[in-house]
Amino acid sequence: MVFGPASRLGVSLFEETEPMELTPGRSEEEVESIIRAVYRQVLGNAYVMESERASIPESQFKRGELSVREFVRAVAKSSVYSSRFFETCPRYRFIELNFKHLLGRTPDGLEEMRAHSTILDTQGFEAEIDAYLDSDEYQDAYGENIVPYYRGYKTQPGRNMVGFTHMFAMLRGASSSDFKGSVSGKEPILNKHVIQETPLPVIPPSGGSAGNSWSFQEPALGARSRQGAGATSEGKVFRIEVTGYRSPSKVNRVSKFRRSNQVYLVPFNKLSQEYQRIHASGGVISSITPV
């Protein structure tokens, strides 16, 4: 069992699970487990119906005609992957998910995002998928027969610490799904943070040892002025993240106006007042961090 930061931040399962590799003489049951692992990784831990499975590449893989890498390529180029992450998502959400699903990390800066955006513009969807799978990085990390796995939550040689913090915004525990389970929905989580190379606070996911913590969206543009942030002469502003609004008049009853999360930017001189207001309205404060 992993103790310390890994267990608190929701990545202990990844830390404790050995990478899955196809080796000669694997049993049919072990081959099936690799197929399931590929679906889980490439499709972002989303449920796959029987009709959505890549039946022909699966058969080829079972017969030994495809390596793990080529099976990953087939799933990533499938209509299921395209419909879930390409056709219905903004391009930068698609690109950040490709990095996560196929290289196990987040984009490393503006140049990587720009390069993959250019590939999409000039060569299309399939070339974008090939760009990850045919890279030296993929070969060095996974080779032909290791199922891709999440690596970005660990510090890595040649990678800056900004990307390390970004991975925790993308990876919120082993039960999260990139298809329907993300707080951001279809919108990019990183985008401006990658472009500007700004770190993000590392906050435990819901159910972590921090109790009621969660994964939050950034406040909308202009939130500072709308919230009155910066109105104090001291200029000290705090970001309050709130989840679990409940009706104060009903015990353990979720009200009809419950929202997944709310973010407030509050001047220091109003912090105590806002703290009391949130609790009076049934909210649970997950974190208070200086802006």
C-alpha positions as CSV (number, residue, x, y, z in Angstrom):
1,M,0.0,0.0,0.0
2,V,1.2,3.5,-0.8
3,F,1.2,6.0,2.0
4,G,1.9,9.7,1.9
5,P,1.3,12.0,-1.1
6,A,0.3,9.2,-3.5
7,S,-2.5,7.9,-1.3
8,R,-3.8,11.4,-0.5
9,L,-3.8,12.6,-4.1
10,G,-5.7,9.7,-5.6
11,V,-2.9,8.0,-7.6
12,S,-2.0,5.2,-5.2
13,L,-3.7,2.6,-7.5
14,F,-1.5,3.7,-10.4
15,E,1.5,3.7,-8.2
16,E,0.8,0.1,-7.0
17,T,-0.1,-1.4,-10.4
18,E,2.7,-2.8,-12.5
19,P,2.7,-1.8,-16.2
20,M,1.0,-4.5,-18.3
21,E,3.2,-6.1,-21.0
22,L,2.4,-8.7,-23.6
23,T,5.0,-11.4,-23.4
24,P,5.4,-14.7,-25.3
25,G,3.2,-17.5,-24.0
26,R,0.6,-15.3,-22.4
27,S,-2.7,-17.2,-21.7
28,E,-6.0,-16.2,-23.3
29,E,-7.1,-14.7,-20.0
30,E,-4.0,-12.6,-19.7
31,V,-4.4,-11.4,-23.3
32,E,-8.0,-10.4,-22.5
33,S,-6.8,-8.4,-19.5
34,I,-4.4,-6.5,-21.8
35,I,-7.2,-5.7,-24.2
36,R,-9.3,-4.4,-21.3
37,A,-6.3,-2.3,-20.1
38,V,-5.9,-0.7,-23.6
39,Y,-9.6,0.2,-23.7
40,R,-9.4,1.7,-20.2
41,Q,-6.3,3.7,-21.0
42,V,-7.1,4.9,-24.5
43,L,-10.8,5.7,-23.9
44,G,-10.1,7.5,-20.6
45,N,-11.6,4.9,-18.3
46,A,-15.0,5.2,-20.0
47,Y,-17.4,2.3,-20.3
48,V,-17.3,0.5,-23.6
49,M,-20.4,-1.2,-25.0
50,E,-20.0,-4.5,-26.8
51,S,-21.1,-2.8,-30.1
52,E,-18.3,-0.2,-29.6
53,R,-15.4,-2.7,-29.3
54,A,-12.8,-2.8,-32.1
55,S,-13.7,-6.4,-33.0
56,I,-11.5,-6.8,-36.0
57,P,-8.3,-5.4,-34.4
58,E,-9.1,-7.4,-31.3
59,S,-9.2,-10.6,-33.3
60,Q,-5.9,-9.7,-35.0
61,F,-4.3,-8.9,-31.7
62,K,-5.4,-12.3,-30.2
63,R,-3.9,-14.0,-33.2
64,G,-0.6,-12.2,-32.7
65,E,-0.9,-10.2,-35.9
66,L,-0.8,-6.8,-34.0
67,S,1.5,-5.6,-31.3
68,V,0.1,-3.7,-28.3
69,R,1.2,-0.5,-29.9
70,E,-0.7,-1.3,-33.1
71,F,-3.8,-2.3,-31.1
72,V,-3.6,1.0,-29.2
73,R,-3.4,2.8,-32.6
74,A,-6.5,1.0,-33.8
75,V,-8.5,1.9,-30.8
76,A,-7.3,5.5,-30.9
77,K,-8.3,5.8,-34.5
78,S,-11.6,4.2,-34.0
79,S,-15.0,5.9,-34.5
80,V,-15.6,5.5,-30.8
81,Y,-12.5,7.6,-29.9
82,S,-13.2,10.1,-32.6
83,S,-16.9,10.6,-31.6
84,R,-16.1,11.0,-27.9
85,F,-13.0,13.1,-27.9
86,F,-12.4,14.6,-31.4
87,E,-15.8,15.5,-33.0
88,T,-17.4,16.8,-29.8
89,C,-14.5,18.5,-28.0
90,P,-12.6,21.8,-28.7
91,R,-9.2,21.0,-30.3
92,Y,-7.2,21.8,-27.2
93,R,-9.3,19.5,-25.1
94,F,-8.7,16.8,-27.7
95,I,-5.0,17.4,-27.8
96,E,-4.6,17.4,-24.0
97,L,-6.5,14.1,-23.8
98,N,-4.4,12.6,-26.5
99,F,-1.3,13.4,-24.4
100,K,-2.9,11.8,-21.4
101,H,-4.3,8.7,-23.1
102,L,-1.3,7.9,-25.4
103,L,1.8,9.3,-23.7
104,G,0.5,9.2,-20.1
105,R,1.3,12.9,-19.4
106,T,0.2,16.4,-20.2
107,P,1.5,18.8,-22.9
108,D,4.8,20.3,-22.0
109,G,4.2,23.8,-23.2
110,L,2.9,26.1,-26.0
111,E,5.2,24.6,-28.6
112,E,3.9,21.0,-28.1
113,M,0.3,22.3,-28.3
114,R,1.0,24.4,-31.4
115,A,2.8,21.5,-33.1
116,H,-0.1,19.1,-32.7
117,S,-2.6,21.8,-33.6
118,T,-0.7,22.3,-36.9
119,I,-0.8,18.5,-37.5
120,L,-4.6,18.6,-37.1
121,D,-4.9,21.5,-39.5
122,T,-2.6,20.2,-42.2
123,Q,-2.9,16.4,-42.0
124,G,-6.0,15.5,-40.0
125,F,-7.2,13.3,-37.2
126,E,-5.3,10.1,-38.0
127,A,-2.0,11.8,-38.5
128,E,-2.4,13.5,-35.1
129,I,-2.8,10.0,-33.5
130,D,0.2,8.7,-35.3
131,A,2.3,11.6,-34.1
132,Y,2.1,10.3,-30.5
133,L,2.4,6.6,-31.3
134,D,5.3,6.9,-33.7
135,S,7.3,9.3,-31.5
136,D,10.6,8.4,-29.9
137,E,9.1,9.1,-26.5
138,Y,6.4,6.5,-26.9
139,Q,9.0,3.9,-28.1
140,D,11.2,4.7,-25.1
141,A,8.4,4.6,-22.6
142,Y,6.3,1.7,-23.8
143,G,8.0,0.0,-26.8
144,E,5.8,-2.4,-28.8
145,N,4.2,-4.4,-26.1
146,I,3.6,-2.3,-23.0
147,V,0.1,-0.8,-22.5
148,P,0.5,3.0,-22.1
149,Y,0.1,4.1,-18.5
150,Y,0.0,7.4,-16.6
151,R,3.5,8.7,-15.9
152,G,2.9,12.5,-15.6
153,Y,2.1,12.5,-11.9
154,K,5.7,11.5,-11.2
155,T,8.7,13.8,-11.7
156,Q,10.6,12.9,-14.8
157,P,14.0,13.9,-16.2
158,G,13.7,16.7,-18.8
159,R,10.2,17.6,-17.7
160,N,9.4,20.8,-15.7
161,M,7.5,20.9,-12.5
162,V,4.6,22.8,-14.1
163,G,3.6,19.8,-16.1
164,F,3.7,17.7,-12.9
165,T,1.0,20.0,-11.4
166,H,-1.0,19.9,-14.6
167,M,-1.3,16.1,-14.5
168,F,-3.1,16.3,-11.2
169,A,-5.7,18.5,-12.8
170,M,-6.2,15.9,-15.5
171,L,-6.0,12.8,-13.4
172,R,-8.5,12.8,-10.5
173,G,-8.3,9.3,-9.2
174,A,-8.7,5.8,-10.7
175,S,-12.5,6.1,-10.9
176,S,-12.7,9.3,-12.9
177,S,-13.8,9.2,-16.6
178,D,-12.6,11.5,-19.4
179,F,-15.9,10.9,-21.3
180,K,-18.5,11.9,-18.7
181,G,-16.8,12.2,-15.3
182,S,-14.8,15.4,-15.8
183,V,-15.9,18.5,-13.9
184,S,-14.7,20.5,-17.0
185,G,-17.1,18.6,-19.3
186,K,-15.9,19.1,-22.9
187,E,-13.9,22.2,-22.2
188,P,-10.0,22.2,-21.9
189,I,-8.7,21.9,-18.4
190,L,-5.2,23.2,-19.1
191,N,-5.2,25.4,-22.2
192,K,-4.0,28.8,-20.9
193,H,-2.0,27.2,-18.1
194,V,0.0,25.2,-20.7
195,I,0.4,28.3,-23.0
196,Q,1.6,30.5,-20.1
197,E,3.4,27.7,-18.3
198,T,1.7,28.4,-15.0
199,P,1.4,25.8,-12.3
200,L,-1.9,24.7,-10.7
201,P,-2.6,23.9,-7.1
202,V,-2.5,20.2,-6.4
203,I,-5.7,19.3,-4.6
204,P,-6.8,15.8,-3.5
205,P,-9.8,14.4,-5.4
206,S,-13.1,13.8,-3.8
207,G,-12.9,11.1,-1.2
208,G,-9.2,11.8,-0.5
209,S,-7.8,12.2,2.9
210,A,-8.6,15.9,2.7
211,G,-12.3,15.0,3.2
212,N,-14.6,17.0,1.0
213,S,-12.0,18.1,-1.6
214,W,-12.8,18.1,-5.3
215,S,-11.5,19.0,-8.7
216,F,-12.5,22.5,-9.7
217,Q,-12.9,24.6,-12.8
218,E,-11.2,28.0,-13.1
219,P,-13.5,31.0,-12.5
220,A,-14.8,32.7,-15.6
221,L,-12.9,35.7,-17.1
222,G,-13.7,38.9,-15.3
223,A,-14.5,37.0,-12.1
224,R,-12.2,39.3,-10.1
225,S,-14.2,42.4,-10.9
226,R,-17.6,40.7,-10.6
227,Q,-16.6,39.4,-7.2
228,G,-15.2,42.7,-6.0
229,A,-11.7,41.1,-5.8
230,G,-9.0,43.6,-5.3
231,A,-11.4,46.2,-3.9
232,T,-9.4,46.3,-0.7
233,S,-6.4,48.6,-0.5
234,E,-4.3,45.6,0.8
235,G,-4.9,43.8,-2.5
236,K,-4.9,40.4,-0.9
237,V,-7.3,38.1,-2.6
238,F,-8.3,34.5,-1.8
239,R,-9.8,31.8,-3.9
240,I,-12.5,29.8,-2.1
241,E,-13.6,26.5,-3.6
242,V,-17.0,25.1,-2.5
243,T,-18.9,21.9,-3.1
244,G,-21.9,20.0,-1.8
245,Y,-24.5,22.8,-1.4
246,R,-27.4,21.4,0.6
247,S,-30.6,22.9,1.8
248,P,-30.1,24.2,5.3
249,S,-33.7,23.5,6.3
250,K,-33.6,19.8,5.5
251,V,-31.3,17.3,7.2
252,N,-29.2,15.3,4.7
253,R,-31.4,16.4,1.8
254,V,-29.7,17.7,-1.3
255,S,-31.5,20.8,-2.5
256,K,-32.7,21.4,-6.1
257,F,-30.1,24.2,-6.5
258,R,-27.1,21.9,-5.8
259,R,-24.1,22.5,-8.0
260,S,-21.0,20.4,-8.5
261,N,-18.7,23.3,-7.5
262,Q,-18.4,27.0,-7.1
263,V,-15.4,29.2,-7.0
264,Y,-15.3,32.6,-5.3
265,L,-12.6,35.3,-5.3
266,V,-12.8,37.2,-2.1
267,P,-10.8,40.2,-0.7
268,F,-9.1,39.5,2.6
269,N,-11.2,41.9,4.5
270,K,-14.4,40.0,3.5
271,L,-13.0,36.5,4.0
272,S,-14.6,35.9,7.4
273,Q,-18.0,37.2,6.2
274,E,-17.9,35.0,3.1
275,Y,-16.9,32.0,5.1
276,Q,-19.9,32.4,7.3
277,R,-22.3,33.0,4.4
278,I,-21.1,29.8,2.6
279,H,-21.7,27.6,5.7
280,A,-25.0,29.2,6.4
281,S,-26.2,28.3,2.8
282,G,-25.1,24.7,3.3
283,G,-21.9,24.7,1.3
284,V,-18.7,22.8,2.1
285,I,-15.5,24.7,1.7
286,S,-12.9,22.4,0.0
287,S,-9.9,24.8,0.0
288,I,-8.9,28.5,0.5
289,T,-5.8,29.5,-1.4
290,P,-4.3,32.9,-2.0
291,V,-4.5,34.3,-5.6
